[in-house]
Amino acid sequence: CDWSSDVCSSDLAITDVGSVVAATGAIYVPNAVFSAGNTMYIFNNTSTSITIANNPSVMLKAGGLASGNRTLAANGLAHLICVQGIESGANVFVMSGTGLT
């Protein structure tokens, strides 16, 4: 899914790297897909919060918060950067953004 999508509620894919994903539902971050340095944005294109969920082998870190699923507020924007890629066996992402908890 990408910015031109009318509806996006799905797994992130390697084709999302370097783009803005316009989400209208939960987004799932799969394991063993991304390489260190891959970045993408998720824009919550709804009037309610959405979940950014992770595979149990994926770590989603945001500031001082422990790893786990994240919530993105309505019209929030999250930036994801993969800091540990498939080369290590499991993906680790650092996230930041407006409306991200």
PyMOL commands that set and color helices and strands:
alter all, ss='L'
color gray80, all
select helices_A, chain A and resi 14-16+86-88
alter helices_A, ss='H'
color red, helices_A
select strands_A, chain A and resi 20-23+27-29+39-44+50-54+59-61+70-84+92-100
alter strands_A, ss='S'
color yellow, strands_A
deselect
rebuild
show_as cartoon
